[in-house]
Amino acid sequence: VFSKRMYAKKFSYGVRWELTGVEVLNYDGRAAVASVAVRVMTEPTKHTSTASKALGARPIIVREKWILIDGEWWHSAKS
């Protein structure tokens, strides 16, 4: 388990993320499972080349599965 700060330092230190939208793809209330598409803009925190600087921020879509357990949503590593 990681705090937000620890997670960013360990896994996302080289990229800046900006949330631009969330779309629910599927929701099963009985199973308490939601599949979502998260839209984000990503940009390197340090440009390593002229090309990466020229590209700037890039939009991406991340598809994830979340499970509701005891009133809290948890990210599922399984698809």
DRENPA-3360 file (N, C-alpha, C; in nm, 2 decimals, always signed):
BEGIN
1 = VFSKRMYA = +0.08/-0.12/+0.00/+0.00/+0.00/+0.00/+0.09/+0.12/+0.00 ~ +0.06/+0.22/-0.09/+0.13/+0.34/-0.10/+0.05/+0.46/-0.08 ~ +0.10/+0.57/-0.01/+0.03/+0.70/-0.01/+0.04/+0.75/-0.15 ~ -0.04/+0.86/-0.18/-0.03/+0.92/-0.31/+0.11/+0.97/-0.34 ~ +0.17/+1.04/-0.24/+0.31/+1.09/-0.26/+0.41/+0.98/-0.29 ~ +0.40/+0.87/-0.21/+0.49/+0.76/-0.23/+0.47/+0.70/-0.37 ~ +0.35/+0.68/-0.41/+0.32/+0.62/-0.54/+0.38/+0.70/-0.65 ~ +0.35/+0.83/-0.64/+0.40/+0.92/-0.75/+0.56/+0.92/-0.75;
9 = KKFSYGVR = +0.62/+0.91/-0.64/+0.77/+0.91/-0.63/+0.82/+0.78/-0.69 ~ +0.76/+0.67/-0.66/+0.81/+0.54/-0.70/+0.77/+0.50/-0.85 ~ +0.65/+0.53/-0.89/+0.60/+0.49/-1.02/+0.57/+0.59/-1.12 ~ +0.56/+0.72/-1.08/+0.52/+0.82/-1.18/+0.60/+0.95/-1.17 ~ +0.72/+0.93/-1.13/+0.81/+1.05/-1.10/+0.84/+1.12/-1.23 ~ +0.85/+1.06/-1.34/+0.89/+1.12/-1.47/+0.78/+1.17/-1.56 ~ +0.66/+1.16/-1.51/+0.54/+1.20/-1.59/+0.44/+1.28/-1.51 ~ +0.40/+1.39/-1.57/+0.29/+1.47/-1.51/+0.16/+1.43/-1.57;
17 = WELTGVEV = +0.06/+1.40/-1.48/-0.07/+1.35/-1.53/-0.18/+1.45/-1.50 ~ -0.27/+1.47/-1.59/-0.39/+1.56/-1.57/-0.51/+1.49/-1.61 ~ -0.60/+1.47/-1.52/-0.73/+1.40/-1.55/-0.82/+1.49/-1.63 ~ -0.87/+1.43/-1.74/-0.96/+1.51/-1.83/-1.10/+1.45/-1.84 ~ -1.12/+1.33/-1.80/-1.25/+1.27/-1.80/-1.25/+1.12/-1.76 ~ -1.37/+1.08/-1.72/-1.39/+0.94/-1.68/-1.52/+0.89/-1.74 ~ -1.52/+0.78/-1.80/-1.64/+0.72/-1.86/-1.66/+0.58/-1.80 ~ -1.78/+0.56/-1.75/-1.81/+0.42/-1.70/-1.85/+0.34/-1.82;
25 = LNYDGRAA = -1.77/+0.23/-1.84/-1.79/+0.14/-1.95/-1.89/+0.03/-1.92 ~ -1.89/-0.01/-1.79/-1.97/-0.12/-1.75/-1.98/-0.11/-1.60 ~ -2.10/-0.14/-1.55/-2.12/-0.14/-1.40/-2.21/-0.25/-1.36 ~ -2.17/-0.34/-1.28/-2.25/-0.45/-1.23/-2.27/-0.42/-1.08 ~ -2.39/-0.37/-1.04/-2.42/-0.34/-0.91/-2.42/-0.45/-0.81 ~ -2.47/-0.57/-0.86/-2.47/-0.69/-0.77/-2.33/-0.74/-0.74 ~ -2.24/-0.73/-0.84/-2.11/-0.78/-0.81/-2.02/-0.66/-0.76 ~ -2.07/-0.54/-0.76/-2.00/-0.42/-0.71/-1.87/-0.40/-0.79;
33 = VASVAVRV = -1.88/-0.41/-0.92/-1.76/-0.40/-1.01/-1.79/-0.29/-1.12 ~ -1.70/-0.20/-1.14/-1.71/-0.10/-1.25/-1.59/-0.11/-1.34 ~ -1.61/-0.10/-1.47/-1.50/-0.09/-1.56/-1.51/+0.06/-1.62 ~ -1.40/+0.13/-1.62/-1.40/+0.27/-1.66/-1.29/+0.29/-1.76 ~ -1.31/+0.40/-1.84/-1.20/+0.45/-1.93/-1.17/+0.59/-1.87 ~ -1.04/+0.61/-1.83/-1.00/+0.73/-1.77/-0.91/+0.80/-1.88 ~ -0.95/+0.93/-1.91/-0.88/+1.01/-2.00/-0.79/+1.10/-1.93 ~ -0.66/+1.10/-1.97/-0.56/+1.19/-1.90/-0.47/+1.25/-2.01;
41 = MTEPTKHT = -0.41/+1.36/-1.97/-0.30/+1.42/-2.05/-0.18/+1.39/-1.98 ~ -0.08/+1.34/-2.05/+0.05/+1.31/-1.99/+0.16/+1.39/-2.05 ~ +0.26/+1.43/-1.97/+0.37/+1.50/-2.02/+0.50/+1.47/-1.94 ~ +0.61/+1.45/-2.00/+0.73/+1.42/-1.92/+0.76/+1.54/-1.83 ~ +0.81/+1.51/-1.71/+0.85/+1.62/-1.62/+0.99/+1.68/-1.66 ~ +1.06/+1.60/-1.73/+1.19/+1.64/-1.78/+1.21/+1.59/-1.93 ~ +1.21/+1.69/-2.02/+1.23/+1.65/-2.16/+1.37/+1.60/-2.19 ~ +1.38/+1.49/-2.25/+1.51/+1.43/-2.27/+1.56/+1.45/-2.42;
49 = STASKALG = +1.47/+1.50/-2.50/+1.51/+1.53/-2.64/+1.43/+1.64/-2.70 ~ +1.47/+1.70/-2.81/+1.40/+1.80/-2.88/+1.26/+1.75/-2.92 ~ +1.26/+1.62/-2.96/+1.14/+1.56/-3.01/+1.03/+1.55/-2.89 ~ +1.08/+1.51/-2.77/+0.98/+1.50/-2.66/+0.93/+1.63/-2.62 ~ +1.02/+1.73/-2.63/+0.97/+1.87/-2.60/+0.87/+1.92/-2.70 ~ +0.90/+1.89/-2.83/+0.81/+1.93/-2.94/+0.67/+1.86/-2.93 ~ +0.67/+1.74/-2.88/+0.54/+1.67/-2.86/+0.46/+1.72/-2.75 ~ +0.52/+1.76/-2.64/+0.45/+1.82/-2.53/+0.35/+1.72/-2.47;
57 = ARPIIVRE = +0.24/+1.77/-2.42/+0.14/+1.68/-2.35/+0.07/+1.60/-2.45 ~ +0.04/+1.47/-2.41/-0.02/+1.38/-2.50/-0.14/+1.32/-2.43 ~ -0.26/+1.31/-2.50/-0.37/+1.24/-2.44/-0.36/+1.09/-2.45 ~ -0.40/+1.02/-2.34/-0.41/+0.88/-2.34/-0.54/+0.84/-2.27 ~ -0.58/+0.71/-2.30/-0.70/+0.65/-2.23/-0.65/+0.53/-2.16 ~ -0.68/+0.52/-2.03/-0.65/+0.40/-1.95/-0.78/+0.33/-1.91 ~ -0.78/+0.20/-1.94/-0.90/+0.13/-1.90/-0.87/+0.05/-1.78 ~ -0.96/+0.06/-1.68/-0.94/+0.00/-1.55/-1.06/-0.07/-1.50;
65 = KWILIDGE = -1.04/-0.16/-1.40/-1.15/-0.23/-1.33/-1.14/-0.19/-1.19 ~ -1.25/-0.16/-1.13/-1.26/-0.12/-0.98/-1.37/-0.20/-0.91 ~ -1.34/-0.24/-0.79/-1.43/-0.32/-0.71/-1.46/-0.25/-0.58 ~ -1.59/-0.25/-0.55/-1.64/-0.19/-0.42/-1.63/-0.29/-0.31 ~ -1.55/-0.26/-0.21/-1.54/-0.35/-0.09/-1.56/-0.27/+0.03 ~ -1.66/-0.31/+0.11/-1.69/-0.24/+0.24/-1.70/-0.09/+0.22 ~ -1.76/-0.04/+0.12/-1.79/+0.10/+0.10/-1.67/+0.18/+0.03 ~ -1.56/+0.11/+0.00/-1.45/+0.18/-0.06/-1.42/+0.11/-0.20;
73 = WWHSAKS = -1.38/+0.20/-0.30/-1.35/+0.14/-0.43/-1.20/+0.11/-0.43 ~ -1.17/-0.01/-0.49/-1.03/-0.06/-0.50/-1.00/-0.09/-0.64 ~ -0.88/-0.05/-0.68/-0.83/-0.08/-0.82/-0.80/-0.23/-0.83 ~ -0.85/-0.30/-0.93/-0.83/-0.44/-0.96/-0.72/-0.45/-1.06 ~ -0.61/-0.53/-1.03/-0.50/-0.55/-1.12/-0.54/-0.65/-1.23 ~ -0.65/-0.73/-1.20/-0.70/-0.83/-1.30/-0.79/-0.75/-1.40 ~ -0.79/-0.79/-1.52/-0.88/-0.73/-1.62/-1.01/-0.79/-1.62;
% end
